[in-house]
Amino acid sequence: MKAEVWFAPGRANLMGEHTDYNEGFVLPFALAQGVTAMASARDDRLLVLRSKQAPDQSVTVSLDALTAGSVSGWAAYPAGVAWSLGTAGYPLRGASIDVDSDLPVGAGVSSSAALECSVALALCSLAGISVPRPELAAIAQRAENEFVGAPTGIIDQSAALRCQERHALLLDCGTLETAQVPFWPASAGVSALVIDTRVTHALVTGEYAARRIECEEAARLLRVRALGAVTDLGRLYEIDDPVLRRRARHVITDSARARAVAAALRTTDGLADQQETYRFVGKSLVEGHASLRDDFEVSWPEADLTVDLAIAAGAYGAKMIGGGFGGSVLALVPTERAGAARAAVTDGFAERGSPHPEFLDAVPSPPARRLA
Ligand code: GLA
């Protein structure tokens, strides 16, 4: 049987960081970069997983022997997806899958979800199964939560599967309702740059989980199911603990910023209007970053430095993206200043003796799809 090729993109998040598992709002867009899974069906029940990025870490497992935690390393993500589809009642066939990626790993651009979603679509197609994308996102998230053991939310898988080209996706993580928000910075002479600080993170490690627990405790104190249900900042004074109060303030304000940025992008028409909008979006990015740095305490020195350098070089605004403690910054820069902004960040890192940053053009791109 002929191999099928499936692709799923990485993402950058305009606004709403750490709001997904709090049932708040997020506003990601899909990148052009992502993960490709070339898959062919097998006559046995084996799953053979190979990656171009980890050629000496191929894994062969039986579909019938998959249990949470039974596979480690990169292959845990695709194996976890097979496990999760199986536990959701979808009968799979054995498959050989070769993956390749042009996304940096641990850079906060959601390489794990791109891997999960490309493989999920390939496995479904080979088995002749069609799963609605919102459900598939939840199945992939479950693989990451329960099989891999990273307590992440739903933004990354939703972005990979549900974003549209030239749009950002406003996702209400409480109801999983979505709205497509026009987002095409090039039409306003603006470049969206992802700046990988080359400080890598690992979500399985403690800080991410610790934030999640703090948010749950804050929600309990406010007697709500999740912090996303709270919009009134006055309620923060019901929380005595200053740390929990700051965590909750971040979630409430970032979720509100995601909605405000979406509203601004939606109501923009003319070019003059667009400049105004990007100034507002940029200001919101800066506020979002400050909130992640000071209230949620998940930023890292190279991210703070990148934001400062990008703004000094003329960016409308910039913020860290993803879980934090390493990874990337998203900057919105007038295109004529993009070169200067790159140079300023590169020089600033060199002066400080930090790793050489990498730059990725962040172009709002189509969702996961079959390539061949
Ligand atoms: C990581 C997680 C997401 C989300 C972000 C922070 O990317 O995978 O679920 O929580 O961090 O917004």
Residues whose N, C-alpha, C, O or C-beta is under 5 A from the ligand:
A	BS01	GLA	G16 E17 H18 T19 D20 T152 G153 I154 I155 D156 G322 G323
